[in-house]
């Protein structure tokens, strides 16, 4: 049974940094892409970043490019999202997800993902 558990959210002032973690368990993820999405109240789920577990290639939404970095630690089976220069508009619940590789390119759609974590709240104050 696949489990994704996020941690690291919190309250931070604008311009600050947070690092989110997603601990993955239940199978080998070498044939998966891992993604971070976010959802603010009343808004649709939004793609943030994705990474192919085996080769480490990553892709970012334009809104976070240059500020956020996605990475993975094979030994710990954990995916990270380093968030710098945070803005109030980054406030949302951040969710980790896993997608079995199946021909996609960027894995930037929530429809491509098969497993989801419960999310962690990130609040950026102005």
FENNOR-V906707 format. One record per helix or strand of 2 or more residues. SS is the DSSP state (2 for helix, 1 for strand). FROM is the first residue (numbers start at 0). TO is the last residue. If there is no record, write none. Layout:
SS;FROM;TO + SS;FROM;TO
This chain:
1;2;6 + 1;9;12 + 1;17;24 + 1;31;38 + 1;45;51 + 1;57;59 + 1;67;72 + 1;77;82 + 2;87;89 + 1;91;99 + 2;109;111 + 1;114;115 + 1;119;124
